[in-house]
């Protein structure tokens, strides 16, 4: 046997062995529900999708709907839900294909489909009008919903919202998902996920191992990685200013001063387009202030929400 062939076989064998040891299977759905679901009643069918929803607080109170960011889940909002639940109806849910929510049988993970699911959820819960609170990707969903359905939005709280073009994301064009990202279907070390979560925090010491475990476990829910990759590939940004200009709902922009993912300088783009907005910058906090320092970050949000009740 030629030496080159022997070396090639050794390399192939080494790669196969490496993949065997790095192979990351899905988690058991039963185990995930036991760990991260409060009640089986939290799973409801909405427009053909099984959504994981938590709906707390007085039903007659003003409604808040909280929209999480990319790769996150409704659990990111729990400190705020607990703090606001005495005077607001607080709804948070895992968007289709994330957390404990099921896959969308249509295979459509575009923004437009997500907005349709949000509207259907409001109908299902008999919520005519709500304040939308969204972080990052969830912020993009919030302002796009407010532009599409102004009659259903009372106020907006946008926390480091996504939506303007950036490197790799152009208007009117779906991005190519790199092959290395697609490999996470098969190989996803916890250390790699943790490395991607750290930049979301201004102080990495505030990122607890329990939080990393939650993100990691839920990303390994059956089908979640496929849905995540599909959503990445189906993002098609629209130019925000024309849509933002139509939004009449009072809007609070909340930004961590040390946001390393969507810089606070981007707030100026939103303020230039939104007719009724104000900006609060949180010193020494990053991209997920509601998770990094929930009590501190809630102060301006609670004041903004209560102002609307006066």
C-alpha positions in Angstrom: 0.0 0.0 0.0 1.4 3.4 -0.9 2.5 5.7 1.9 0.2 8.5 0.7 -2.8 6.2 0.9 -1.9 5.1 4.4 -1.6 8.7 5.5 -4.9 9.5 4.0 -6.6 6.6 5.7 -5.0 7.7 9.0 -6.3 11.3 8.6 -9.8 10.0 7.7 -9.8 7.7 10.7 -8.7 10.5 13.0 -11.4 12.8 11.7 -14.0 10.1 12.1 -12.9 9.5 15.7 -12.9 13.2 16.4 -16.5 13.5 15.1 -17.5 10.5 17.2 -16.3 12.1 20.3 -17.7 15.6 19.5 -21.0 14.3 18.2 -23.8 16.3 20.0 -27.1 14.5 19.9 -30.5 16.1 20.7 -31.6 16.2 24.3 -34.7 14.2 25.4 -37.8 16.4 25.1 -39.2 14.8 28.2 -36.1 15.8 30.2 -36.2 19.3 28.8 -39.8 19.8 29.7 -39.2 18.5 33.2 -36.4 21.0 33.6 -37.8 24.1 31.8 -41.6 23.9 31.7 -43.8 25.1 34.5 -46.9 23.2 33.4 -48.1 21.1 30.5 -50.8 23.8 30.0 -48.1 26.2 28.9 -48.0 24.4 25.5 -50.8 25.8 23.2 -51.4 25.4 19.5 -51.3 28.7 17.6 -51.7 28.8 13.8 -50.5 25.2 13.5 -47.5 25.7 15.8 -47.2 24.4 19.3 -45.9 27.3 21.4 -44.4 27.3 24.9 -46.2 30.3 26.5 -46.2 31.7 30.0 -49.1 34.0 30.7 -49.1 35.5 34.2 -50.6 38.5 36.1 -54.2 39.8 36.3 -56.1 39.0 33.1 -57.8 42.4 33.2 -54.6 44.3 33.5 -52.7 46.0 30.6 -50.9 43.3 28.6 -47.2 43.1 28.0 -45.8 40.7 25.4 -42.1 39.9 25.7 -40.0 38.8 22.6 -36.7 37.2 23.2 -33.6 37.4 21.1 -31.8 35.0 18.8 -31.0 31.6 20.4 -32.7 32.6 23.7 -36.0 31.6 25.2 -38.9 33.0 27.3 -36.8 32.3 30.5 -34.7 35.4 29.8 -37.7 37.5 30.9 -38.6 35.7 34.2 -37.1 38.4 36.6 -39.1 41.1 34.8 -42.2 39.0 34.6 -42.1 38.4 38.4 -41.5 42.1 39.1 -44.3 43.4 36.8 -46.8 40.6 37.4 -48.7 42.4 40.1 -50.0 45.1 37.8 -49.6 43.8 34.3 -50.6 40.7 32.4 -47.2 39.4 31.2 -47.0 37.1 28.2 -43.7 35.6 27.1 -43.2 32.8 24.7 -40.6 30.8 22.8 -40.7 31.8 19.1 -41.3 28.8 16.8 -38.4 26.4 16.7 -36.7 27.7 19.8 -36.8 26.8 23.5 -39.6 24.4 24.0 -41.8 25.6 21.2 -42.3 23.2 18.4 -41.1 23.4 14.8 -43.2 25.4 12.3 -44.7 22.7 10.0 -44.6 25.2 7.2 -40.8 25.4 7.4 -41.2 29.2 7.2 -39.1 31.0 9.8 -39.2 34.4 8.1 -40.0 37.6 9.9 -43.4 37.8 8.2 -44.3 34.3 9.4 -43.2 35.1 12.9 -45.4 38.3 12.9 -48.3 36.2 11.8 -47.8 33.8 14.6 -47.6 36.7 17.1 -50.8 38.1 15.8 -52.5 34.7 16.1 -51.2 34.3 19.6 -52.8 37.6 20.6 -56.0 36.5 19.1 -55.8 33.1 20.9 -55.2 34.9 24.2 -58.0 37.5 23.5 -55.5 40.4 23.7 -56.7 43.2 21.5 -53.8 45.5 22.3 -50.5 45.2 24.1 -47.1 46.7 24.9 -44.4 44.9 23.1 -41.0 44.4 24.7 -38.3 43.0 22.5 -34.6 42.4 22.7 -32.3 42.2 19.7 -34.1 40.0 17.1 -37.2 40.2 19.3 -36.9 44.0 19.1 -37.0 43.7 15.3 -40.1 41.6 15.6 -41.6 44.2 17.9 -41.1 47.3 15.8 -42.0 45.4 12.6 -45.3 44.3 14.2 -46.0 47.8 15.4 -45.5 49.1 11.8 -47.8 46.3 10.4 -50.5 46.4 13.1 -50.4 49.8 14.8 -53.9 49.3 16.2 -52.7 46.4 18.3 -49.6 48.1 19.9 -49.9 50.4 22.9 -46.2 51.0 23.5 -42.9 49.7 22.5 -39.8 48.9 24.5 -36.9 48.1 22.2 -33.8 46.7 23.9 -30.8 46.8 21.6 -33.1 46.1 18.6 -31.9 44.5 15.5 -33.0 45.5 12.0 -30.5 47.7 10.2 -28.1 46.2 7.7 -24.7 45.0 9.0 -21.8 42.9 7.9 -23.3 39.8 6.2 -26.9 41.1 6.3 -28.1 43.2 3.4 -31.5 44.6 2.7 -33.7 42.5 0.5 -31.2 39.6 0.3 -31.2 36.3 2.3 -27.7 35.5 3.7 -25.7 32.5 3.1 -25.3 30.4 6.2 -21.6 29.4 6.5 -20.9 25.7 6.4 -19.2 25.9 9.9 -22.4 27.2 11.3 -24.4 24.4 9.7 -22.1 21.9 11.3 -23.7 22.7 14.7 -26.5 20.3 13.6 -24.0 17.6 14.5 -21.3 19.1 16.7 -21.9 21.7 19.3 -19.6 21.7 22.3 -20.9 23.6 25.3 -17.7 25.6 25.5 -18.3 26.9 22.0 -21.8 28.1 22.9 -20.5 29.7 26.1 -17.8 31.5 24.0 -20.6 33.0 21.9 -22.7 34.1 24.9 -19.9 36.0 26.7 -19.9 39.0 24.3 -23.5 39.6 25.2 -22.5 40.6 28.7 -20.4 43.6 29.7 -19.2 41.7 32.7 -18.6 38.1 31.8 -18.7 37.2 35.5 -22.4 37.8 35.5 -22.9 35.0 33.0 -23.8 32.1 35.3 -23.2 28.5 34.4 -26.9 27.9 35.0 -27.7 30.4 32.3 -25.2 28.8 29.9 -26.8 25.4 30.7 -30.2 26.7 29.9 -29.2 28.1 26.5 -27.3 25.0 25.7 -30.0 22.5 26.7 -32.7 24.3 24.8 -30.6 24.6 21.7 -30.4 20.9 21.8 -34.2 20.4 21.9 -35.3 18.1 19.1 -35.2 20.0 15.8 -34.1 23.3 17.4 -30.8 23.4 15.6 -32.4 22.8 12.2 -34.9 25.6 12.9 -32.2 27.9 14.1 -30.2 27.4 10.9 -33.3 27.8 8.8 -34.2 31.1 10.5 -30.7 32.4 9.9 -31.0 31.6 6.2 -34.5 33.1 5.9 -33.7 36.5 7.3 -34.5 39.2 4.7 -34.1 42.6 6.1 -36.2 45.5 4.9 -35.0 49.1 5.2 -36.2 50.3 8.6 -36.7 54.1 8.3 -39.9 54.0 6.1 -41.5 51.5 8.5 -40.3 53.1 11.7 -41.7 56.5 10.5 -45.2 55.0 10.5 -45.0 53.9 14.2 -47.0 56.2 16.4 -46.7 54.1 19.6 -44.5 55.8 22.3 -41.2 54.0 22.2 -38.5 53.5 24.8 -35.1 52.5 23.4 -33.0 50.8 26.0 -29.3 50.1 25.3 -26.4 48.8 27.3 -23.5 51.3 27.0 -21.1 48.4 26.5 -23.1 46.4 24.0 -20.5 44.6 21.9 -23.1 43.0 19.6 -25.3 46.0 18.4 -23.4 49.2 19.5 -25.3 51.9 21.3 -24.4 54.3 18.4 -27.1 52.4 16.4 -29.7 54.1 18.7 -29.3 57.3 16.7 -30.7 55.5 13.6 -33.8 54.6 15.4 -34.3 58.0 17.0 -33.9 59.7 13.6 -36.8 57.6 12.2 -39.2 57.0 15.1 -41.7 59.8 15.6 -42.1 59.4 19.4 -39.0 57.8 21.1 -36.7 58.3 23.9 -33.3 56.7 24.7 -32.0 55.4 28.0 -28.4 54.2 28.0 -27.5 51.8 30.8 -23.8 52.2 32.0 -21.7 49.1 32.4 -24.2 46.8 30.8 -24.2 44.8 27.5 -26.5 43.4 24.9 -28.9 41.6 27.4 -29.3 44.1 30.3 -32.6 42.4 31.4 -30.6 39.3 31.9 -27.3 40.7 33.1 -28.7 43.1 35.7 -32.5 42.7 35.6 -33.4 44.9 38.6 -31.3 47.8 37.4 -32.4 47.5 33.8 -36.1 47.4 34.8 -36.2 50.8 36.5 -36.5 53.0 33.4 -38.8 50.4 31.8 -41.2 50.3 34.7 -41.3 54.1 34.8 -42.1 54.2 31.1 -44.8 51.6 31.4 -46.4 53.1 34.5 -46.4 56.5 32.8 -48.7 55.0 30.2 -51.2 54.1 32.9 -51.5 57.6 34.3 
